[in-house]
Amino acid sequence: MNETLLAELFNGRKVAMARAVSIIEDRRRGWEALLAACHPRVGGARRIGITGPPGAGKSTLTTLLAEAYLAQGLRVGVVAVDPTSPFTGGALLGDRVRMERVALHENVFIRSMATRGSLGGLASATREVCDVLDASGVQRILVETVGVGQSELDIARLADTSAVVLVPESGDSIQTLKAGVMEIADLFVVNKADRPGADRLRNDIELMLGLRTGATMRDVPAHHGVDLKRLNPARVARDAAKANDEQSWTPPVLRTIGATGEGVPEFVDALERHFAYLEASGTLQRRRRARLRERVVEAVEQRLRTRLWRDAGTNEWLDGRIPALERGETTPLAEAEALIARAVADGTLTGPN
């Protein structure tokens, strides 16, 4: 590993950061050693995920958050993920254009990444790139996902705090009750809140939160003395989100107007309150431990898969079993077990990369 590159990276030099990110993203020679050198320095940055459907204003809000943190004297890293075309393999990587207001600031580093076919809303190397930025001394890492639907949930496994950005056109009230992306949010942001339907969307989300927590009927006495306000799930969720409880967290539903910056200070405050909850409740440590464990599992799966399918003998053996599969004499599951047993017996899975 280039010691000069590491020294400049750990001093926060932008050129070194860009080189290091390229090495990681392209899996160039020495990328594993680079990650190993960064690992002891990882953990100082707060990772904030910004996700939501296309056109919700994620890039605008990410820019406004970056400006707010820069105004506090913090160093900011932005990782903006753009979709890769399934036809040409190219990606526009246009988020940097949208963030031109902060792109040249000395304390901000912006990297656009293509998904390169990776599912889940992130690029395959996004986690590692965040580690590099973390090790370089960045204090806030903003990760903007591609426009997501209802199942792109990788951001929840990467970020300390996940914000789901929605707009009044995101769908009717039934959409707010669906599982998936609505369940990963640590806070919700109804952007473009000056448009018709924004208040209804906010109420629908709070209604969903109140119903899911089951708090509406909690401790309600039978028959007499019932406070009817407590029977409104949306009101219960709204009140719970305002409470400063260090041991529980109800996602707040915020209103913003990206074009004017309205609501952004409240957005920043909610992010700070959520991080304080994470630290006080021990949730931050549990999330980061789970993140490390998942990284190990992913690395094992990738290395085993690479060793297995790069082995010529394994591929020849599998090709030879296809006729039996076609005749119905065996099954894919049975052949998978046989292939694994063969690979273990001949050392394919324990040999060199």
N, C-alpha and C positions, 0 to 999 in steps of 0.2 A: 504494500500500500504506500502511496506517495505521502510522505510525512509532511511535505510542504502544503499539500492540498488539505490534509487534516488540520494542520495548524491554522490555516486561513479560514477553513470551515468553522472551527470552534471559536474563532474570533468574529464570526458573523459577516465575513466578506461575501458580498453578493455573487461575485464571479465564481468563488469556490462553491457556494451553495448551488449555483446553476450547474456547475460541472458535476458535483456529487449527485444531484438529482438525476441528471442524464445518465450517469453510470448505473444508478439503481434502476431507473425506468427501462433502460435498454439491456440490462443484465450483462454489462460489459465485464471484461476481465477485472477481478478484484472487488466485485460488488459485495460479495459476502464478507470479505475482510473489512470493507468500509462500514457495513452495518454493524459488525462486531465492535469496531472502534467507537461507533456512535452509541451503542447500547448503554454503557454506564452513565451517559449524560442525558438519557431520556427520562422524562417524567416531570420536567419543570413547566411545560407549556400546557395551557388549557385547550382542549380540542373541541371545537364547536361545529356541529354539522348543520347545514342549511339544506333542506330538501323540500320537495313539493312538485306539483305538476308543471309542465311547460307553460311559460308565460305568466307565472305567478309573481315575478319580480324578484327572484332569488339573487340575481347578480346586483341589482340596485341595492337591495338590503345588505348584501355582503359588503358592498362598497361603503355604505353608510356606517356599518358596524366597524369597518376598518378605520374610517375617519374618526369615529368616536374613541377607539382605542389609541390611535395615534395622538389624539388630543390629550390623552392621559400620559403620554410619554412612553407608551409600550411599543415593543417590536411586534410586528404582525406578519404572519405568513398566510397566504391564500392559495389553496389548491382547488382549482376549478376544473371539474370533469365534464367533458363534452362527448356526445355519442359519436361512435365511428360508423361510417356508412357500411351497411352489409353488402353493398354492390361494388363500391370503389375502394373500400378500406381506408378512405380518407376521413379527416375530421376538420371542422372549421376552426376550432379553438378560438372562438370569438369573444370569450369572456374577458380577456385582457382589454379588448377594445371598450367594452362596457365599463371597465374599471379605470379608465384613463385618468380620472380625477385623483387617484392615489398611486397610480402605477409608478411614477417617478419619485415618490417620497423615499428618502434615504432609509427609513425604518420599516419599509414594507417590501416583501418579496412575493411575487405572484408567479404561480406556475400553472399553466393549462395542461391538462392531460387528456388523452383519448382513451376511451374504454377498451379499444382493440378487441372487441367481441366479449369482453367480460360482462357478466350479468350482475344485477344487484344494485346498480346505480353508481358504482365506483369503478375506477380502473384497477387492474390487478396489482399495481405497485403503489396504490395510494397510501396504504398503511406504512410502507417502508419510507416513502417520501416524507410523510409526517414525522417519522422518527429522525430523519436527517434534519428537518427544520427545527425540531425540538432540540436536538443536540447542538445546533448552531446558536442557540440562545433566544430563539423566537419565543415570545411569551403568550401569544394568542394565535392559534391556528384555526382558520376558518375554512371548512371543507364544503364546497358547493357541489352537490351531486347533479347528475343529468336530470332532466325532467322525468319524474317517476310516476308510477301508477299505484297499485295496491299491494305489490309484493317485493319491491326493491328495498330491502331492509338492512343492507350491509352497513349503512351509516350508523345505525344504532350500536353496532359492534365496534365501531371505530371511535366514535365521539364520546366525550364526557357528557356533553349536553347536545340533544338533538332537537332542532326547531323545525316544525313542519309549517311551511308557508302556503296559504291557500288564498283564493280570490273568490268573489261572489259567483263567478262563473264555474267554480270547481265542481258543482253538481248539486242535486237536491238533498234534502235532509237524510234520505236513505244512505247516501254516500258516507255520511258522518258516522253511521252505525256499522260500517263494514270493517272487518278485521284486516290487518295488514299495516299499511303505512300510518293509519290513524292511531295505532297502538304503540308506536315507537316514540311518539312525541313527548319530550319533557316540557315543551311549551308550544303553543299554537300561535301563529301570526296570521291574522286576516289582513292581507295587504290590499291596497287600492280600496281602502275603507270608505272613500267618498263616493263609491259607486252604489247604485241601488242593490239591495239584497245583502249588504255587508252585515248589518245588524242581525238579520235573520240567520245568516250563516254562523255568526258568533253564538247566537242563542242555541242553534242546533248542536254545535260542538259542545257547549256547556251542558246541554241536556244529555248528550251522549256520555259525557264524563260523569255526571251525576248518577245516571242509571248504572254505569259500569262499576262505580265504587260501591253501590248499594247503600249509600249514606242517607238516602232520603228518609227511610223509615227507621233509621237507627235511633233507639231510645225514645221512640214516640209512644206516649202513654195511650192506653186503650180508652176509647169513647170520649172522655172529658179532658179538657185542658190541652187540646191539640193546637199547635201553632201552624196554621195553614201555610205560612210561608215556608215551613220546613218540608212541606209536601211537594215543593217545586224543585225538581232535580237540578235544573239550571242554576237556580239561586244558591242551592247548597254547594254546587261545584264552584260557583263564583266566589262565595264567601270563604270556602276552604282554600282557594288559590291565593286569597289575600292574607291568610293567616301565616304568621312567621313560626311555623312548627319545624323544629330541627330534626324530627324523627319521621315525618311523613311529608309527601309532596303531591299536591294536586296541580296538574298542568294549568297555568293561566292561559286565557285566550286574549291575545292582545290585538289592538287595532293600529295599523300603520298606513301611511300614505307615502310610498317611496319617492314620488315626484317632489314632495315638499319636505320630507324628513319628519313629518308629524308621527309621533309615537315611537321614534327610535330611542330616545332617552329611556322610556319605559321598557323597551326591548332590552337595552343594555342592563338596566337595573334587574330585570327578571333573570337574565343570565347570571348575574352576580349572586342573586339570592339562591338560584339553583345550585351553584357551585358551593356556596356556604352550606346548604343542606347536604350535598354529597359528602363534604368533609366531616360535618358534625355527626351524620348518621352512620358513617363507615361505608356508605355505598360507593364512594369513589374508589376506595381500596379494592372492594369486591369487583367492581367493573374492570379496573385495570388488571387485576389478577386473572379474571376471566379472559381478558383480551390477550394476555401473555400465553395462557394455556391454549387458546384457539390458534394463536400463531404457531405454536409448537405442533399442534395437530395438523395444521395446513402444510407445514414444512415436511412433516413425515409423509403425508399423503402424496405430496408433489414428488418427493425423492423416490418413494417406492414406485410410483407410477412411471417416472422417468426410467428407473433401472429396469423395470419389467418390460416396457415396450420398446426400449432400445436394444434389447437382447434378441439377436437374430433367431436363436434356437427357440425361444418362446413363441415368436411369430410363426415360425415354420410349424411348430407343434399345433398351434391353434388352427392354422390353415388346413392341416391334416385332419382335424376333427369336424370340419364343416360338413363333409358328406354324411357323417353319422347323424349330425343335427338335422340335415335335410330329410333323412329317412325316418326321423322320429325315434331313433334308437337311444337317444340321450337328450338331455335338456341343457339350455344355457346355464342354469344354476349349477347343475352337476359338473359341467365342464369348467365353470369358474372355480369350483372347489378343487377340481383335479389340477387346474393350472397353478393355483396357489400352492398346493402340496408339492407339485413338481418344482416350482421356483424355490421353495424353501429347501427341498432336498438337494438340488444341484447348486445352491448358493447364489442364485441369481439376485435375490433380494438382499443378500448380505455382502455382495461384492462391491467393488469400487464404483463411483459414479460413472 
